Amino acid sequence: MAAEPIKTVVVDDDHTSAAATMAILKKFPAVEVTEYIDNSPELMSRLPDLGAELLILDIEMPYNNGMNVASIVKKKYPKIEIIFCTGHAYFAADCYDFEPVDFVTKPINEARIQRAIERAQKKLRADADRNSEAKNVQRKSKKIGINIEGGYRIIEVESILYIEKKARKVYIHTNSGKSFVAKYNLTQLEEILSPHNFFRCHQSFIVPIKKIRYVKSNEFGKTYSIMLRECYEEIPLSRSKHAEIKETLEQYGIKFV
């Protein structure tokens, strides 16, 4: 399957030059010019919503030259690649401080811009591959090693229903119906599980946020409890945690009742 074209924004205050650039870019299916902008203030105000992957950026512009714009873009949007485009080759040395894909001079040479686009493709593909590898590592790392009574056990994070302290022991309850007594206190387990979106809802309970079905109030709103997927137990929610869990759950679209 062919790769999606690179979402490209042309930034040039010279409309004639910009039109010539876009005419050449239309010849390359690897890029899609999604926007033309003729000044830097408009670019910076609209950039968050453009979904740009590549800027074809003129250097000599009013308000703010292309190198200043590149400096801001690289800090705020480091994944956006830049090809500088100018009528003056002497800018080249200064431009490379901003790690552009390439520097091309006007009038644009078709073969040169093609090579620049190919470099942009490689850099964007490499970034995408690194992100994919990071996600795979994340997925593969959803197991934790826990010291329990009787030894050391590898537990799938997704299998944990909730964690409960009862009679001086800490139990890890799982969706297989098995429970394990952990050789940790709740504070230690809270820290171990913090990268996996668990919530300390009560002094004696920790729950996985993604398994919460809803939160309900009992006795005229004086007490609260949490209902979990795959579990029929009502998990108590401390009143002091009510506002915090509400804010957290709203980000997941989970409702209060």
N, C-alpha and C positions, 0 to 999 in steps of 0.2 A: 504494500500500500504506500502510495506517495506521501511524503511528509506534507503537513499543512504549510501553506505559504507564510513567510515571515511578515507579521503585521508591521508595516513601515510608515513612518511619518516623515514627510519632507518639510524642512524648516528653512525658508529662504525669503528674504524681503524683496528680492528681485523676481517679479512675477514671470518675466520672460525666461530667465534662467531656470526657474522652478518648473515651468512648463516643459522645457527641453529635457530636464532631468526625469520628470515623470513619464515623458514619451519613451525614453530609453528603458526605464524600469518596467514598463508594460510588456517589454519583449521577454522578460524573465518570469516564468511561472513560479519561481522560488520565492518571489516577493509579491506582496499585495499592498499597494499604497492606500492606506485607510484614511489618511488625512493630509491636507496641505495647510500649513500655518505660516504666516508671513512676519511674525514678530515674537520675540522671546517672552514678554509678559503673558501673552495668550497661551503659548506653549506650556509655561509653568503652571498656569491656572487650570488647564485642561488635562494635563498629562496623567493625573491619577485616574481619569475615566476613559482614557483612550486605549488601554490594553496594548500599548506599543511594545514591540520587541526590538525594533531598530529605528534609529534616527539618522536621516541623511541631513546633516547639520551644516549650514553655511556659517562661516566665521565672522565675516564683516556684516553686522546687523546693528540697527539703532537700538537704543535702550540698554542692551546688554549683549556683548559679543559672544560668538559661539563657544569660545573657550571658557568663559565664565558660566555659561549655561551648562556646558559639559561637566564642570566642576560640581555644580549643584545636582545635576542628574545622577552622577556617579555616587554621590553621597546618599541621595534619597531613594534612587531606583537602580541599585547596582546590577540588576539583571538585564537592563536595557543596554544594547550595544549601540555604538556610534560610528558612523562613517563621516569624517569631516569632508566638506566640499567647499573649495574656494578658488578664486581667480588668481591667487598669489602663492606661489610655491614656498616662499620664505617663511610662511607660518608653520611649515611642517615640523620643524624641530620642537617648537613649543607645544604643538598638539599632542605629541606622543607622551607627554606627562600624564595625559588622561586615559591612556591605554585604549585608544580607539581600535576598531577593526582595521581601518585603513584611512588614508588621506588621499583624496583625488582632487585634481585641479580642473577648473573649467577652461574651455568647454570639455565636458566629460567624454572620455574615451570609452567606448562600449566594452572593449575587452578588459579594460582596467576595472570598471565598475562590476563586471561579471566576476572577476577574481575577488573583489572586495565582498561581494554577496556570498560567494562560496566560503570565504573565511568566516563571515557572520554565521552562516549555517553550521559550520563546524563548531564554533564557540557555543552557540545556542544548544546544539545537540549534546555537546559535552556537559553543559550545565544541566540539561534535562536528564542525562544519564546519571550524573552525580546525585541529583535529587531522587531519582528512582532507586538508586543503590541505598541511599539513606533511608528511604521508606521501607525497603526490603529488610534492612537491618532492624528497623523499628518493629516490623511485623514479626521477625524471627526472635526478637528479644522479649516477647510477651510471656516469658516463663521466669519464675523467680525461685531461687533456692532458699528454703526455709529450714531452720533448725527446729525440729519437733521432738516430742517425747518418743524415744525409740530410734532416733537417728536424724538423718538429713534427707529432705525430700524436695524434688522439683515439682512445682505446682504451676499449672496454667493459670495466668492471671484472669482470663475470661471465665474460668470455672468457679471463681470465688463469689459466693452469694453475699456474705457479710462476715464480719469479724466481731466477736463478742467476748467481753470479759465477764466471767461468772465464777464466783467462789475462788477468787485469787488465781484463776487460770484463764488463759486467752485461747479461745477456740476459733479456728478458721473453718467456716461452714462452706461446703462446695455443692455444686448442682448435681453431683453424683450421689448425694445423700451422705457422703462421708464427712466427718469433721476431724480436724487435727488439732492437737494441743501444741501451740507454738511456744518456744522458749524465748519469747520476747514480750515486752510489755506493749501496750497499745501505742504509746508514743513512738517507740522504735518501729513498729509496723506501719504507722502512719507515714513515717519518713521513708521507709522502704518502698511503699506503694504510691508515694506522691507523684512520680512520673506517669502513673497509670490511671489518674483521675479518680481517686478514692476520696471520700469525705468523712471526716470525724464529726458525726452528727450528734454524738452524745458522749458523755465521759466513759461509757462502757461499750460503744459501738462505732464501727467504721463500715461504710457501705460504698459500693462502686456506683458512681454517678450514672453511668449508662444503663444500669439495671433499675433505676428508680422509675416506677410507673406514675406515681403521684404522691403528693403530701396532703394529708387531711388533718383537720382540727377536731379535737374531741372536747366534750364537756364545755360547750359554749366558748370555744376558742382558748381555753386555759392550757390545754396540752396539745401536742402534735405528734403524729406518727408518720412513718414512711412505709409505703407499700412497694415491694420489689417484684420484678419479673422473676418467674420460676420459683417463687417463694410465697408461702401463705402466712409467714410470721409478720406481725406489725412491729416495725423497728422504731423505738422511741426517738424523738427529735427534741433536743433541748430548746427551751424558749430562747435562750441566748444565741442559738444558731439559726433561728428562724429566718431572719433577714438575710443572712449570708447564703443559706441554701436557696432561698427564693431567687436571689440575684444570679446565683450559679446556674440554677435550673432554667431560668429564662433564656439563657444562651443556648440551651439544648432543646428549647421548645416543649419542656415538660411542665404540666399544669399543676396548680394547687386546687384543692377541692375544699 
